[in-house]
Amino acid sequence: GPEADPIRLSTGDLRSCGEAMPKQSAKTKAASGELHGVHEALDRVQAIAEFQLDGTILNANENFLRIFGYELEEVAGKHHRIFCDPEYTRTPEYADLWRKLGRGEFLAGEFKRLAKGGRDVFLQASYNPVMDEDGNPVRIVKFATDTTAAQLKNAEYEGMVRAIDRAQAIIEFELDGTVITANENFLNIFGYSLPEVVGKHHRIFCDPDYAASAAYRDLWQQLGRGDYASGEFTRLAKDGTEVWLQASYNPIFDL
């Protein structure tokens, strides 16, 4: 049969191929460099650990190891449960955590963990499944921030509030004087149950003539501006009897 035409490639074709390939390589290199830069930035500010889908530890950065007091050799190859209370690791919730992550589900929240030696650690963290090209999870990356100091400070504040609550009559109001809540000490003094006062105005504890006065309006205007008020006050219980209080009204401020 007839011979096939020979394949011809001109120098122009070679030049165009030679120019196109470096451009593609340069873009790939730039994208790789950007990803590397992002990883370095995260590594500086975040505690990062990598796990197999079953929870086995693959790697952890210095921030993560510092929080927990371990060296990398002490955790690599171990299971995530070394950071947890043993009782928690035996719960259905813990098993379900790794089942969900193994299915590729994302998880974020605040978690209580244990550092080396049993010290409590609190983390604001996310567990992030990493997918392959087919969309299947291949490993888990955890990003975390240590919130232990803030948690301990909150626990201290909560302890103070509980101590005050045991010893003092306390009631909370909206800025216009509407009752938000009241503790047992306050309710016992005035003879009300909580549902009887929530949503009502402070004036239910006052003589009607005083509640209609300019002085009473000035009190709530003063508090609404953020001014503190304290002194001895005459109020009325549910049955109309007079109650004398040494009290303070304390505005609570936002950020």
Legacy VTK file of the C-alpha trace (Angstrom):
# vtk DataFile Version 3.0
C-alpha trace
ASCII
DATASET POLYDATA
POINTS 255 float
0.000 0.000 0.000
0.995 3.674 -0.091
3.645 4.766 2.403
2.532 6.908 5.319
3.672 10.524 5.386
6.658 11.048 7.657
6.105 12.906 10.954
7.667 16.340 10.738
8.347 18.608 13.717
9.623 22.060 12.876
11.997 24.113 14.983
9.073 26.419 15.648
7.140 23.521 17.152
10.103 22.617 19.344
10.403 26.209 20.510
6.725 26.436 21.417
6.877 23.158 23.384
10.008 24.277 25.141
8.388 27.554 26.184
5.088 26.043 27.390
6.602 23.449 29.716
8.642 25.833 31.919
5.577 28.082 32.347
3.535 25.192 33.728
6.409 24.116 35.964
6.825 27.662 37.287
3.130 27.896 38.224
3.297 24.561 40.020
6.438 25.656 41.822
4.796 28.942 42.883
1.714 27.149 44.203
3.926 24.716 46.106
5.866 27.626 47.581
2.665 29.329 48.735
1.446 26.155 50.412
4.798 25.760 52.126
4.583 29.354 53.368
1.088 28.798 54.753
2.250 25.631 56.504
5.202 27.467 58.071
2.901 30.251 59.284
0.499 27.768 60.880
3.401 25.850 62.395
4.603 28.997 64.173
1.291 29.852 65.832
-0.660 26.598 66.124
-0.214 23.295 67.888
-0.414 20.718 65.089
-0.567 16.930 65.216
-1.183 14.373 62.483
-2.943 11.048 63.015
-3.759 7.952 61.055
-7.474 7.356 60.615
-7.490 5.048 63.658
-5.942 7.731 65.905
-2.315 6.609 65.772
0.010 9.607 66.030
2.126 10.243 62.928
3.720 13.566 63.818
3.420 16.595 66.109
5.048 20.011 65.956
6.981 21.767 68.720
3.963 23.808 69.865
1.904 20.655 70.365
4.695 18.818 72.161
5.391 21.813 74.421
1.758 22.006 75.538
1.706 18.333 76.488
5.272 18.051 77.825
6.319 15.220 75.505
9.159 14.629 73.066
8.198 13.452 69.583
9.715 10.004 70.185
7.368 9.551 73.160
4.198 10.047 71.131
4.933 8.942 67.553
3.257 5.596 66.958
1.116 5.880 70.097
-2.630 6.369 70.038
-4.385 9.689 70.656
-5.788 8.194 73.880
-2.509 8.974 75.675
-3.765 12.580 75.789
-7.131 11.627 77.316
-8.628 10.598 80.630
-8.693 6.765 80.572
-12.370 6.720 81.541
-13.235 8.945 78.572
-11.373 6.697 76.129
-13.617 3.802 77.150
-16.820 5.676 76.346
-18.958 5.323 73.190
-18.406 9.042 72.573
-14.664 8.531 72.160
-15.084 5.573 69.797
-17.640 7.597 67.832
-15.162 10.491 67.540
-12.724 8.369 65.544
-15.472 6.691 63.522
-16.698 10.105 62.384
-13.200 11.311 61.570
-12.512 8.072 59.699
-15.566 8.798 57.536
-14.127 12.200 56.680
-16.248 14.328 59.035
-14.785 17.575 60.378
-14.883 18.245 64.127
-14.162 21.416 66.117
-14.704 22.553 69.679
-13.119 22.925 73.086
-11.597 19.777 74.520
-10.154 18.754 77.880
-7.026 16.641 77.536
-4.198 15.363 79.772
-0.552 16.397 79.476
2.341 14.179 80.507
2.043 13.481 84.235
-1.734 13.952 84.276
-1.944 17.748 84.167
-5.229 19.086 82.711
-4.952 20.836 79.352
-7.787 22.697 77.597
-7.653 23.145 73.831
-9.685 25.057 71.274
-9.123 22.619 68.442
-10.253 21.223 65.120
-9.801 17.726 63.681
-9.472 17.991 59.913
-9.648 14.905 57.664
-7.239 15.098 54.713
-8.632 13.607 51.498
-6.925 11.886 48.584
-7.691 12.626 44.918
-10.748 10.373 45.055
-12.195 12.166 48.082
-11.326 9.428 50.563
-9.864 10.383 53.961
-6.229 9.353 54.361
-5.192 11.009 57.643
-6.317 13.518 60.290
-4.649 16.862 61.023
-5.403 18.535 64.336
-4.941 22.300 64.790
-5.129 23.491 68.382
-4.688 26.523 70.627
-3.960 26.153 74.338
-6.776 27.790 76.343
-5.771 26.314 79.713
-4.873 29.658 81.333
-8.202 31.186 80.282
-10.107 28.131 81.525
-8.378 28.261 84.909
-9.104 31.973 85.194
-12.760 31.362 84.296
-12.918 28.610 86.913
-11.534 31.076 89.460
-14.139 33.671 88.514
-16.907 31.085 88.641
-15.733 30.042 92.100
-15.901 33.655 93.254
-19.401 34.053 91.815
-20.563 30.865 93.564
-19.123 32.139 96.847
-20.941 35.459 96.445
-24.124 33.636 95.465
-24.051 31.623 98.703
-23.582 34.692 100.891
-25.451 37.501 99.118
-28.900 38.267 97.738
-28.353 38.831 94.010
-30.663 39.969 91.247
-29.902 40.858 87.616
-31.720 43.416 85.469
-31.835 44.675 81.932
-30.711 48.303 81.621
-34.351 49.424 81.839
-34.922 47.588 85.139
-36.562 44.415 83.797
-35.671 41.397 85.941
-33.496 38.772 84.215
-32.930 36.421 87.156
-32.540 36.346 90.944
-30.877 33.915 93.314
-32.498 31.986 96.159
-31.276 34.413 98.820
-32.998 37.316 97.075
-36.211 35.396 96.457
-36.364 34.221 100.079
-36.045 37.802 101.344
-38.908 39.036 99.174
-41.128 35.955 99.290
-41.318 35.436 95.512
-40.596 32.449 93.276
-38.357 33.037 90.251
-41.194 32.842 87.651
-43.063 35.563 89.578
-40.265 38.111 89.053
-38.571 37.248 85.744
-39.711 39.690 83.052
-41.246 42.065 85.623
-39.856 45.502 86.367
-37.850 46.357 89.492
-40.739 48.597 90.589
-42.612 45.528 91.928
-40.210 45.761 94.895
-40.903 49.457 95.462
-43.540 51.693 97.030
-45.774 52.873 94.133
-45.255 56.547 95.024
-41.469 56.132 94.901
-41.687 54.153 91.624
-43.536 57.113 90.058
-41.025 59.700 91.286
-38.295 61.590 89.421
-35.719 60.135 91.840
-36.635 56.610 90.716
-36.370 57.546 87.039
-32.985 59.156 87.758
-31.777 55.932 89.407
-32.335 53.892 86.243
-30.973 56.617 83.970
-27.844 56.694 86.132
-27.450 52.899 85.990
-28.134 52.878 82.240
-25.179 55.261 81.781
-22.969 52.775 83.599
-22.826 54.613 86.924
-22.604 52.578 90.133
-25.119 53.134 92.957
-25.024 51.922 96.538
-26.629 52.701 99.881
-29.455 51.664 102.178
-32.784 51.143 100.421
-36.356 50.489 101.539
-38.171 47.951 99.405
-41.407 45.932 99.625
-41.756 42.161 99.895
-44.520 40.242 98.115
-46.834 40.552 101.134
-46.255 44.327 101.373
-43.928 44.296 104.370
-40.962 46.669 104.312
-37.520 45.243 103.603
-34.383 47.230 104.364
-31.352 46.478 102.230
-27.729 47.560 102.281
-27.206 47.127 98.557
-25.237 48.062 95.457
-26.328 48.300 91.823
-23.396 47.291 89.620
-23.452 47.960 85.855
-21.871 45.148 83.798
-19.861 46.319 80.785
-19.275 44.654 77.417
-15.877 44.617 75.712
LINES 1 256
255 0 1 2 3 4 5 6 7 8 9 10 11 12 13 14 15 16 17 18 19 20 21 22 23 24 25 26 27 28 29 30 31 32 33 34 35 36 37 38 39 40 41 42 43 44 45 46 47 48 49 50 51 52 53 54 55 56 57 58 59 60 61 62 63 64 65 66 67 68 69 70 71 72 73 74 75 76 77 78 79 80 81 82 83 84 85 86 87 88 89 90 91 92 93 94 95 96 97 98 99 100 101 102 103 104 105 106 107 108 109 110 111 112 113 114 115 116 117 118 119 120 121 122 123 124 125 126 127 128 129 130 131 132 133 134 135 136 137 138 139 140 141 142 143 144 145 146 147 148 149 150 151 152 153 154 155 156 157 158 159 160 161 162 163 164 165 166 167 168 169 170 171 172 173 174 175 176 177 178 179 180 181 182 183 184 185 186 187 188 189 190 191 192 193 194 195 196 197 198 199 200 201 202 203 204 205 206 207 208 209 210 211 212 213 214 215 216 217 218 219 220 221 222 223 224 225 226 227 228 229 230 231 232 233 234 235 236 237 238 239 240 241 242 243 244 245 246 247 248 249 250 251 252 253 254
